[in-house]
Amino acid sequence: METSENISVGRAQSGSEEAFAQLASRCYSQIYKCSLRMLQKPQDAEDNLQNVLLQTFRNINSSEGKSQFSTRLMRVAINAVVFTLSGLIVLVICTWADSTELHSLAQGNKFAA
């Protein structure tokens, strides 16, 4: 049975920006709130939301339709937050590393002994 979400996804896959905007608006608040809880800064949550929507729009045709659009969108949002947080952890580690260690990392090696 075709739900209104499935119809909108099909239209978005055919290039309808209006259909995508409709789908995104249904999940906007949920994605923002989830991002804010995890990232703890409103600007970071807004950036994550924007990146998630852009990534989802660019890859809308890769959807197989095995799960609801809202479920897939939330999964992308959570993965983006995890990626962002892991990058921040690497940044903190690199900040504490000395120049020899940073040089080794830049060359793709393990930390210098």
C-alpha positions as CSV (number, residue, x, y, z in Angstrom):
1,M,0.0,0.0,0.0
2,E,1.3,3.4,-1.0
3,T,1.5,5.8,1.9
4,S,1.7,9.6,1.5
5,E,5.4,9.3,2.6
6,N,6.1,6.7,-0.1
7,I,4.4,8.9,-2.7
8,S,6.5,11.9,-1.6
9,V,9.7,9.9,-1.7
10,G,8.9,8.8,-5.2
11,R,8.3,12.4,-6.3
12,A,11.5,13.6,-4.6
13,Q,13.4,10.8,-6.4
14,S,12.0,12.2,-9.6
15,G,13.5,15.5,-8.8
16,S,10.7,17.3,-7.0
17,E,12.3,19.7,-4.5
18,E,8.8,20.5,-3.1
19,A,8.3,16.9,-2.3
20,F,11.6,16.7,-0.5
21,A,10.9,19.9,1.4
22,Q,7.6,18.3,2.5
23,L,9.4,15.2,3.7
24,A,12.1,17.1,5.4
25,S,9.7,19.4,7.2
26,R,8.1,16.4,8.9
27,C,11.4,15.4,10.5
28,Y,13.0,18.9,10.9
29,S,12.2,19.3,14.6
30,Q,13.1,15.7,15.6
31,I,16.5,15.9,13.9
32,Y,17.3,19.3,15.4
33,K,16.4,18.1,18.9
34,C,18.3,14.9,18.6
35,S,21.4,16.8,17.2
36,L,21.1,19.4,20.0
37,R,21.0,16.7,22.7
38,M,24.1,15.1,21.4
39,L,26.1,18.1,20.3
40,Q,24.9,20.5,23.1
41,K,25.3,23.7,21.0
42,P,22.5,25.2,18.9
43,Q,24.8,26.3,16.1
44,D,26.3,22.8,15.8
45,A,22.8,21.2,15.8
46,E,21.7,23.6,13.0
47,D,24.8,22.8,11.0
48,N,24.2,19.1,11.5
49,L,20.6,19.5,10.4
50,Q,21.6,21.4,7.3
51,N,24.3,18.8,6.4
52,V,21.9,15.9,6.9
53,L,19.3,17.4,4.7
54,L,21.8,18.2,2.0
55,Q,23.3,14.7,2.1
56,T,19.9,13.1,2.0
57,F,18.8,15.3,-0.9
58,R,21.9,14.4,-2.9
59,N,21.4,10.7,-2.2
60,I,17.6,10.4,-2.4
61,N,17.8,8.0,-5.4
62,S,19.9,5.5,-3.4
63,S,16.9,4.8,-1.2
64,E,15.6,1.3,-1.5
65,G,12.4,2.0,0.4
66,K,12.9,-0.8,3.0
67,S,12.3,1.6,5.9
68,Q,10.5,4.8,6.3
69,F,12.1,8.0,5.1
70,S,11.9,9.5,8.6
71,T,13.8,6.5,10.0
72,R,16.5,6.7,7.3
73,L,16.8,10.5,7.9
74,M,17.3,10.0,11.6
75,R,19.9,7.4,11.0
76,V,21.8,9.8,8.8
77,A,21.5,12.5,11.4
78,I,22.9,10.3,14.2
79,N,25.7,9.0,12.0
80,A,26.6,12.6,11.2
81,V,26.7,13.6,14.9
82,V,28.9,10.6,15.7
83,F,31.2,11.5,12.8
84,T,31.4,15.1,14.1
85,L,32.1,14.0,17.6
86,S,34.8,11.6,16.5
87,G,36.4,14.4,14.6
88,L,36.4,16.6,17.7
89,I,38.0,13.8,19.7
90,V,40.8,13.5,17.1
91,L,41.2,17.3,17.2
92,V,41.6,17.2,21.0
93,I,44.1,14.4,20.8
94,C,46.1,16.1,18.1
95,T,46.2,19.3,20.1
96,W,47.9,17.5,23.0
97,A,50.3,15.6,20.7
98,D,53.8,17.0,20.3
99,S,55.2,18.1,16.9
100,T,57.0,14.7,16.3
101,E,53.8,12.8,16.8
102,L,51.9,15.2,14.5
103,H,54.6,14.9,11.8
104,S,54.3,11.1,12.0
105,L,50.5,11.3,11.7
106,A,50.8,13.6,8.7
107,Q,52.9,11.0,7.0
108,G,50.4,8.2,7.7
109,N,52.6,6.5,10.3
110,K,51.7,5.5,13.8
111,F,52.8,7.7,16.6
112,A,56.6,8.1,16.9
113,A,58.2,6.3,19.8
